[in-house]
Amino acid sequence: MTTAADQLIGLLDPSRDYGKISFATVLKKVDEGKLLLRKGHLRPVIVDAKTMLPVKGSGRYPLKEDPHRVNMAMFQAQSVDDIEDFYSHVWTSIAKGDVRAMKLWAEINGLVGNSRDPRAGEMNSALAKLIEAAAGSIPTSVSPTYIDVKVSDV
């Protein structure tokens, strides 16, 4: 049976550059307890036991979940129970000019998002559909009308 440490050692890359030490030295120092292995994002994070600093060539720590997304998900889950009351409060706040309520409304409906946000793509496609629908009522091409004028007439 393999332990968690054995699994982390199995994830180490022998061809990776570990700075001043070789892969064999990394394994030796891990066995001696001079280097510690922590669970990383794709590869284990190798940490010096004295300084607790990562060693060159080790993996990176796992990314934590965005707290804003977690809070929004919790808020949406709670608002499902009383959706009419929730929307009436949001609309009342929007009518009073509360910018936070407007932002919340836009975020919930996926109308905003930064370029790294997956919802930004949805917003762009919705905006493209809106522009296409509006373009149907506007002439897409304009043909210029020329007036034949002689310079002596002016």
N, C-alpha and C positions, 0 to 999 in steps of 0.2 A: 504494500500500500504506500502510495506516495504522499508526502506531506505537502503543505502549502509552500514551504520553502523550496522543496524539490521542484514543484511546479514552476515557481518563479525562476529558479536556476535554469530550468528547461527553456524558458522564454528569452534568456540572454542570447545575444547574437555574437558568436565568436569572431566574425569579420568586422565588427564595429570598432571604431577608434575610441579607446578609453583613456586617452591622454597619455600620461607618462607610464602607465601600467598596462601590462598585456592582459589578455583574456584569462590566461592561466593564473596570473597574479590576482585578478579579481575573484576567481573561484577560491583560491587559497585564502584570501583575506575574508571572504564571506564565511568560510569554514572556521576561521580563527575568531570570528566575531568582530573584526576590525571594520568591516563594511556590512551594512544592513541592507536588506532588500525590502522594498515597499511595493505594494500593488500600484501599478501605473496605468496610464491610458492605453497604450499599445504594448509597451515594454515595461519591465519592472524599473523602478527608480532605485538606483544604487546610492546609498547615503553613507558618508563617513561617520563612524560611530562616535568619534570625539567631537567633531564640529557640527554634526547633523546637517551638513551641506551636501547637495547632490554631487556625484562624481561625473566628470565629463563623459559623454556617451551614453548616459543612462536615459531612461524614458522620462516622460513628464507626468506630473500628478494628474489624476482624473479631473476633468472639469466639473464644477458643481452646477447644478441646475439654476437657471436664472430666477431669482426670487420674485421678480415682477410677474413672470409667467405663472409661477406657483400660486402667488396671491390672487391673480386674476382667475385662475382655474378654480380655486377654492371659493372665490366670490361668486362665480357663475354657477357653481354647483349649489351653493346656498340659495341663490336667487331663483333657481328653478322651482323651488317649493311654492313660492308666492310671486309668480311672474307678473301678474297684473299690478300688484302693489309696488313691485320694484320699478316697472316701467313708468308708473304714474309719478313716483318720486323723482326718477331721472328726468322726465319731461317737465315736471314742475321746476326743477333746478335749472334746466336748459332755458325755460321761459323767463326765469329770473336773471339769466345771463351768466350762470356759473360755468366758467371755462372748464373746470375739472369734470363736470357732468357732460359737457360737449365732447371732451377728450375720451371719457369713458364710453360714451355712445359710439364714437367713431372706432375705438379699439374693439368693442364688442362686435360691431358689424363688419370688421375687417376693412374699414375704409382707409386706415392709415397703417404705416409700417415703414421702418427704415429699410435700406437696401439689403441688409443682412437678414431681415425678417422674412420668413417664408410667405407671410401674408402680403408683403409688398408686391410680389408677383401677381397675386390674386387681385390686388387693387389696380395694378397696371392693366390687367386684362379687362377688368370691369370698366376702367376709364377708357380703354380702347373701344369697347362696345358702345359706350355712351357717345364717344366722338363719332363713331361710325353711324349711329342712329341720328345724330345731329347733322351729319354731313349729307344725309339724304334730302334734307330740306334746303340745303345751300348748294348753289351751282358749283360743280367741281371744277369746271373750266370756264374761263372767260376769254372770249375772242375780242381783241381790240378793234375798235372802229377807227379807220383812218379817214381823215379829211384831206382832200386834195386842195392845198392852198399854195398859191404862187407867192413868192417873196414880194413881188411888186404890189400884191393885193393888201399887204399888211401895212 
